[in-house]
Amino acid sequence: MKLVIIIVMALHGIIHLLGFLKGFNLAEINELTIPISRLQGILWLGAGLFFFISVSFLFFNHDLWWKNAIIAVILSQVLIFGAWGDAKMGSIANIFIVIAIIFAFAALRFDQQINKEVDVLLNQEENKTTVITEEMIDPLPEPVQKWLLNSGVIGKKLLTNISFKHQARMKLKPDQKNWYQATSGQYVTTQEPGFIWKVDIAMNPWMNVKGRDTFIDGKGDIQMKLASLLTVANVKNNQEADQSTMQRYLLELPWYPVGALSPYITWKEIDNMTAEATMTYKGLVGTAKFFFTEEGEYVKSSAWRYDTESDSYKECIGVAKEFQIINGVKIPTKVDVSYVLEDGLFTWYKAEIYELELQ
C-alpha cells in the first residue's frame, strides 16, 4: 500500500510539473489547452514539489509526509478547478491521497494514545538496583529455582521495566489457511505488574489491523481497529478482560524471569519439573502452570484465558521453540501460542523476539 501511495504521489507531482513548463513556455504541452500564466506555473511547480517532498518523507517512514501531502492536495485541487476541462482526472488522484492521509492520521493518533499509556506504565515505579542473589530464590520450589539459575538471573540487577519487539505470524480462526504477518511491541513492569502490547497485523496488501492489549492497575483493556479507524474489538471494564490479561502476564513470565520474584506471585511445586504460580493483585487471582526440563530449562506454560469469539475460557499454552541469551539472561526468543480445543491444538500465534531492552 505504501508503494502504491508513493507511485501515485510521484506521478501526480510529475504531472503538475507540466503546468510549470507550459506557464514558462519551456515545453509544448498539448494536453493543457487552457492558458497558464507564470504565476500559475509557479503554483503548479509548488504543488509538484510538495508531492515530491511527501514522497521522500513517506519513503523514510516520517510522519511529516501526510502534513506535506495535505498542502499539496489543497494546492493541486485549486489548480485543477482552474483548469477543470484539462485536469479534472487529477481529482481522482487527490481523493486517493486524501483517503491515505486519513488512514495515516488515524494511525498516528492511535499510536500517540498507546505511547501515552506506555509512559504512564513505565513511570509508575522506580527501577530497583537490587542484585538478585541465590538467597532470594531459596524460598521458591526447586523447579523454579533451577529455571532461574538456568536463565542466568543470579547476579543481575532486579530490573523492573522490560520492553521487547516481536515479528509474528497470526491466525484468527482454526480453519484459516494463510498466516497474517504481524509486528508487535511489548512493555512490561514487574514491580507493579502490568504490560502494554501493541500490534500491527497485515490482513492483506491493502489493509491492516492495529491493536493493543493492556493490563494496568489490575484492569484489562483489549482494542483492535481496522486501518486504525474502525473498531473491531473493544473489551474492557469487565471481569473477563481483567482476568484474561492477568493470565497472559503470568503465561509470559519466561520473557521476564525477574517477574517470578514478584511479591504478588506465590509458587507451588507440582513435581520436580512442574510448578504452579498464583498471582493475587488488585482483587484478582490468576494461576498458571510452568513446565521445565530436569536441568531447569523452560519448556512451556499453561493458563486458562477468556476467548471473546466463543465467550468462554480456554486453556492457552505457550511453547518455547528457541532460546537466546540477551543481556546475560536466557529467554525463549521463539514461542508458539495455542488454544486447546476439543479437536486438538489451535496454534494461532508464532512469535519471534528480535529486540529486548531491560531498564
N, C-alpha and C positions, 0 to 999 in steps of 0.2 A: 504494500500500500504506500509506504514511504517513497519507493522508487517511482510509482505512478504519479504521486504529487509532485515530485521533483521534475519529472519529464513534462508534465502539464504546465508548471510554472515557467520552466526554462523555455519551452516552445512559445508560451504566451508572451514572455519577455522579448523573445526574438521578433515576434510579430509586431510588438509595439515599436521596435527599432525602425520598422518600415515607415511609420508615421514621421519619425525624426528625419529619415533620409529624404522623404518627399517634401517635408517642410523646408529643408535647406537645399532642395534641388540637387541632392547628391546622387540620386538614382531615379530612374523612371519606374514608378510603382503603378502598374496598370490596375491593380486590384483596388486601389484607393482612388475613386473618381472625384470625391469631394475635395476642394482646395484646402490645404493645410498651411496656416501661417507659421512663421518661425517660432513665435511664442507657443503655438500649439505643438510644434515639432519638439520643443524643449520639454513640454509636458509629456508627450509620448515617450521621449527618451527617459524622463524621470520615472514614469511608470515601469518601463522595462528594467531600469536599474534596480528599483525596489524589488521586482520579481527575482532578479539575479541575486540580490543580497539575501532574499528569503531562501533561495535555493541553497546558497552556501551555508547559511545557518542551519537549515534542516539537514544538510549532508553531515554536519558535525554535531547533530543532535542538540542544538542550542534552542532554548525556549523562545529566543527573540525572533525566530523565523516567522511565527504567526503574527507577531506585532508588526513586522515589516510588511507581511502579506496583506494585512488589513489596509495599510496605506496604499499599497499597490493596487488592490482591488477597487478601492474607492476612486482613486485617480483614474484607473483604467475604465471603470464603468461610466464616469462622467465623460471621458473622451469618446467612448462608444456611443453614448447618447447623441453626441455632437456629430458623429459620422455613422448614424444608425444604418443607413442603406448599405454601407460597405462593411461595417464592423459588427453587426448585430450578433453574429455567431460567437463572438468573443464573450458574450454574456453567459454562454453555457460553461465556458472555462471558469469564469468568475464565480458562478454558482457552485461549481465543483470545489473550487478553492475555499469558498466561504464555509461549505459543509466540513471540509478538512480542518478549518480554523476552529469551528465549533467543537469538533471532537478533541482537538489539541487543547483548547481552553478547559474543557471538562476534565480531561486527564490531568492537567496541571492543578486544577482546583482539588481534585481527589487526592493527588499526591501531596499537596500542601496540607490537607486535612490529616493525612497519615503522618506526615513529618511533625506536625504539632503534637500528635498523640505520642510519637516516639520521644520527643523532647520531654514531655510530661513523665513518661515511663522511666526514662534513663536518669532523670533529675530528681526522682522521688527518694533517692537514697544516696548515701556517701559510700564510695567503694572502700572496702576494708583492705588493710595492708597486712593482715594476719597471714602467717605462713602455715600451711597445712602440715601437721605432724602425724606420726603414726599413733600417738596417744589420742588424737582427735577422732580416729576411726575405730579405736578399740571397742567402744560400746556397740558397734554395728555387727550384724550377723556375719559369719565367716565368708559366705559367698560375696557379700557386698564389700567386705574388706579386701578380698582377693581382687575384685573388679577395680576398686580404686587404686590398689597397688599396681595392677596391670596397666591401668590408664596413665600412671605416672604423675598423679596429682600431689603425691607427698613431696614436700619441699617447695611447692609452688604457692604463690600468693592466693589467698581466698578472694579471687576476683569475682565481682557480683554482677557486672554488666557484660553481656556477650552478644555479639552480632555476627551473622553469617549469611551467605548468599547461596542459593541453590540453582542449578539447572535441573529441570524436571520434565517428566512426561506424565500426563494425566488421562484418566478415563472417567467419565461421569456415570456410565452405565455398564453393567457386565457384558451386554451384547454389542457394545461399541467396538468396531473393528480397528479403527485407527486411533493412535495416541495423539493427544494435543501436546504441543510443545509449550513449556511454561518457564518463566524465570521468577524467582521469588527472593525476598529478603526477610530476615527474621531478627528481632531484637528481644533479648531475654534479660530479666533481672531475677536474681535468686534470693537476695536478702529479703525483699518483699516480692514474693513470687508473681511473675507476670510475663507476658510476651505480646508482641505485635508481629504478625505475619502478613506481608503484602505480596500479591501475586499478579502476574500479567500472563494471561493464557491466550495463545494464538489459536482461535477457533478455526480460522481459515485465513488465506492471504489478505482478506478484506476487513475482517472483523476480529476484535479481541474482547476479552472479559478481564476487567481489573477488579480486584477484591482485596479484602483484608479480614483477618480473624484475630481478635484481641482477647486477652484475659488480663484485666486491670482491676485492682482493688476487689478481687473476688467476683467480678462481673464479666460475662462473656458477651461478645458482640461480633456477629458474622455478617458481612455485607459484600455483595457481588454486583457489579454494574457492567452491562453490555456497552462497549465503546465508552465507558466511563460516564454514560448518560442515563441509561435505562436500568433501574434497579431490578435485578432478577432474583436476589435473595437478600433478606434483611431479618435476621434472627437475633433478638436481644430482649432484655428485661423479662427473662423467664428462667425458670429453674433448669430447663433442658440446656439452654445455651451456656449458663454458668457451669453446670456440671460437665458438659462435653468439653469445654475449653480447659477446665481444670484437669480432666483426664488426659487431654492432649499434652499439657505441661508435664505430667508425670511420664507419659509414654516417651517423651523426647529427652528425658534426663541424660541418656548416654551422650547426647551432643554437648551437654554442660554438666559433667560429672560432679562439679562442686555443689550442684543443687542437692545432691544426696545428703549433704551435711546440713541442710536447712532445718531450723528448729521446728518448722511446720510439718516435717516428714518423719514418721516413725517406721522402723523396719522390723519385719518378722521373717525368720528363716523357715522355709518350707522343707527344703532338703539341702544337701551340700552343694547343689548347683542352681538353686532357685530361691528367690526371696520375694516378699511382697512389701510394697511401700504403701503406707496410708498417709494421706495428706489431709490436714484439718486447717481450714483457713476461711475466715470471714463467714462462718456458719456453714460452710460446705465441707463435705467429707468425700474423698475420692480414693480409689485403690488401683494399683497396677502391679502386675507380676513381671519379674525380670529373670531371664534365663541366661546362665553363663556356662562356660566350659570349666573343667576341673582346675585349669590354670587361672581362671578368673577373667577370661575374655568374654565380653558381651556377645550374646547370640541373638536374642530377640526380647521384646517386651510386649505386654498384652494388657488391654484395658477395655472396658465397655464404654462406648460413646454413642451419643444420640445421633441418629440419621434422619435428617429432615425429609428425605424422599419417602421413606416408609413410615415416618412418625413412630419410630421405635428405637430401642437401644440395640446395638450390635457390638460384638467383640471386634476390636480393632487391633491388628498386630503389626509391629514394625520389626523387620528382619534385617540385620546387618549383612551387607554383601562385600564390603571392602573397608579397610581401615587406613588411616594415615596418622602420623604424629605431627601435630600442629602446635607450635609454641610449647613443645615439650609434653603435650598431652595427647594420648592416643584416643581418637574418636572414630566412630563409623562415618566415613565420607560418602558411602553409597548405601542407601537404605530403600527397601521395598515396603510399602504400606498397603495392607489388605484388610478387607472386612471378611468375617467368617459368615458365609451364607449357608442356607440349608443344603445347597448342591455343591458346596466347596468354597474355596477362597476366591475372592474377587480382588485382585491386585489393581488398585486404582491410582497409585502414586509411586513413581520411581524417582527418588531424589539423589542428586549428587552435589555435595558441598564443594564450592570452588574458592571460597574466600571466608576466613574466620578472623574475628578480632576480639580480643579479650581486653577489658578495661578495668 
